Amino acid sequence: MAKRSNAAVFIADYPKLQEAPFPAAPVAALAAWDHLIASGWAAHQIVIAGDSAGGNLVFGLLATVLARGERPAGVLALSPWTDLTLSGETITTSAKKDPLIPVSRMQEAVDLYMDGGDPAQPLASPLFASYPNPPPILIQVGSDEVLLSDSERIALATGATLDIWPDCPHVWQLFDGRLPEANAAMRKAAAFIHSSFESAKR
């Protein structure tokens, strides 16, 4: 993504599920944002991006900074997991079609991550957060993913552009350079990053 977008990239080292339960990861994501701001970057000079569980952190961070009156240039989310209550329809309807996410283990992951906390709270399930005056947002997701409903509903909540790709697995963009669909998706994502920065300048 850095090569395709020709942008400086800051990768936040947040604690994973195995290292610390909620809210350690979203707290670390906000600390990373605050570090960038303190280092001289303006909010409109930052596009925040993440995939899968990282997409969850992206939208949680977005809701937090928007509430503080800070508006990033844009948001890029690849197959984001936005609802830890697991209420999305496609978690059931696509369970046998999604080759990468084992639906039978999703509740276990939620329980470990939340450590007794309520998965419906907005910071954990950003689908239920508020997004006042959101920036441009692009969401890419595969048509057969169990997280398709998460993407569809967060797109409605935020006014995002929802880009659904047929027959593509969860976060297929990882195969950039090896899979034509990944190459095309990453080109589209990079173009979105450029357009977000250009719009933020106006």
C-alpha positions in Angstrom: 0.0 0.0 0.0 2.9 2.4 0.8 4.4 1.7 -2.6 1.1 2.1 -4.5 0.0 5.2 -2.7 3.4 6.8 -2.4 2.5 7.9 1.2 4.3 7.8 4.4 3.0 4.9 6.5 2.8 4.6 10.3 2.1 1.2 11.6 0.7 1.1 15.1 2.0 -1.7 17.3 -1.2 -2.5 19.3 -1.6 -5.5 21.6 -3.3 -8.5 20.0 -6.0 -10.7 21.5 -3.4 -13.1 22.9 -1.6 -10.2 24.7 -4.2 -8.1 26.3 -8.1 -8.0 26.3 -10.3 -5.1 25.4 -9.9 -2.1 25.7 -6.1 -2.3 25.3 -6.1 -2.4 21.5 -8.4 0.6 20.9 -6.5 2.6 23.6 -3.3 1.9 21.8 -4.8 2.9 18.5 -5.9 6.2 19.9 -2.4 6.7 21.4 -0.9 6.1 18.0 -3.2 8.8 16.5 -2.3 11.2 19.4 1.4 10.5 18.7 1.0 11.5 15.1 -0.8 14.7 16.0 1.8 15.5 18.6 4.5 14.9 16.0 3.2 17.6 13.8 0.8 15.8 11.5 -2.6 17.4 11.1 -5.7 15.3 11.1 -6.5 16.1 7.5 -3.1 14.8 6.6 -3.9 11.3 7.8 -5.8 8.4 6.2 -6.5 5.6 8.7 -6.7 2.1 7.4 -7.0 -1.4 8.7 -8.3 -4.9 7.7 -10.5 -7.4 9.5 -10.1 -6.9 13.3 -7.9 -3.9 12.4 -10.9 -2.5 10.7 -12.7 -2.7 14.0 -10.0 -0.5 15.5 -10.2 1.9 12.6 -13.9 2.6 13.0 -13.5 2.8 16.8 -10.7 5.3 16.4 -12.7 7.2 13.8 -15.7 7.6 16.1 -13.4 8.7 19.0 -11.5 11.4 17.0 -14.6 12.7 15.3 -16.2 13.2 18.7 -13.2 15.3 19.6 -13.6 17.4 16.5 -10.7 15.8 14.7 -11.4 14.7 11.1 -9.0 12.5 9.2 -8.6 12.8 5.4 -10.2 9.5 4.9 -10.7 5.9 6.1 -9.9 2.7 4.3 -11.3 -0.6 5.7 -10.7 -4.0 4.2 -13.3 -6.6 5.3 -13.8 -4.9 8.7 -15.3 -6.8 11.7 -17.5 -4.1 13.2 -20.1 -6.0 15.2 -18.8 -8.2 18.0 -22.4 -9.1 19.0 -22.3 -11.3 15.9 -25.8 -10.2 14.7 -24.9 -9.9 11.0 -27.0 -12.0 8.7 -24.1 -13.2 6.6 -22.4 -14.8 9.6 -25.1 -17.5 9.2 -25.8 -17.4 5.5 -22.2 -17.4 4.3 -20.8 -19.7 7.0 -20.2 -22.5 4.5 -19.0 -20.2 1.7 -16.3 -18.2 3.6 -13.0 -20.3 3.4 -11.0 -18.2 5.9 -13.2 -17.3 8.9 -14.4 -20.2 11.1 -17.8 -19.1 12.3 -17.7 -21.7 15.0 -14.8 -20.0 16.7 -16.0 -16.4 16.4 -17.9 -16.3 19.8 -14.8 -17.8 21.5 -12.7 -15.0 20.1 -15.2 -12.4 21.2 -15.3 -13.8 24.7 -11.5 -13.9 25.1 -11.2 -10.3 23.7 -14.0 -8.8 25.8 -13.0 -10.6 29.0 -16.4 -10.2 30.5 -17.2 -6.8 28.9 -20.2 -6.0 26.9 -19.5 -6.6 23.2 -22.3 -4.1 22.2 -20.5 -1.1 23.6 -19.5 1.2 20.7 -15.8 1.0 21.2 -15.9 -2.7 20.9 -18.6 -2.8 18.2 -18.2 0.4 16.3 -21.2 -0.4 14.2 -23.1 1.1 17.2 -21.0 4.3 17.4 -21.9 7.7 16.1 -20.0 9.3 13.2 -20.6 13.1 13.0 -19.3 14.6 9.8 -17.4 11.6 8.7 -14.6 11.9 6.0 -14.6 9.9 2.8 -14.6 6.2 3.6 -13.9 3.2 1.3 -14.8 -0.3 2.4 -13.7 -3.3 0.3 -15.3 -6.7 1.1 -15.8 -10.0 -0.6 -19.3 -11.1 -1.6 -19.1 -14.4 0.2 -17.6 -13.3 3.4 -19.3 -13.8 6.8 -18.4 -10.2 7.6 -20.2 -8.8 4.6 -23.1 -7.7 6.8 -20.7 -5.9 9.1 -19.4 -4.0 6.1 -22.9 -3.3 4.7 -24.2 -1.9 8.0 -21.2 0.2 8.9 -21.3 1.7 5.4 -24.9 2.8 6.0 -23.9 4.2 9.4 -21.0 6.2 8.0 -22.0 7.0 4.5 -19.1 5.0 3.2 -18.6 3.8 -0.3 -19.1 0.0 -0.2 -17.0 -1.9 -2.8 -18.2 -5.6 -2.9 -16.0 -8.0 -4.9 -17.4 -11.2 -6.2 -15.8 -14.5 -5.3 -13.0 -12.9 -3.3 -12.0 -14.3 0.2 -11.4 -12.4 3.4 -8.7 -9.7 2.9 -7.7 -11.0 -0.5 -5.7 -7.7 -1.0 -2.9 -9.5 0.9 -2.2 -11.3 -2.4 -1.2 -8.0 -4.2 1.3 -8.9 -6.8 0.1 -12.5 -7.1 -3.7 -12.3 -7.7 -5.3 -10.0 -10.4 -8.2 -9.2 -8.1 -5.8 -8.2 -5.3 -3.8 -6.0 -7.7 -7.0 -4.3 -8.9 -8.3 -3.8 -5.3 -5.1 -2.3 -4.1 -4.9 0.1 -7.1 -8.4 1.2 -6.3 -7.5 1.6 -2.6 -4.4 3.7 -3.5 -6.5 5.9 -5.8 -8.9 6.4 -2.9 -6.0 7.5 -0.6 -4.8 10.0 -3.2 -8.3 11.4 -3.7 -8.9 11.7 0.1 -5.7 13.8 0.5 -6.7 16.0 -2.4 -10.2 16.5 -1.1 -8.8 17.4 2.4 -6.6 20.1 0.9 -9.7 22.0 -0.4 
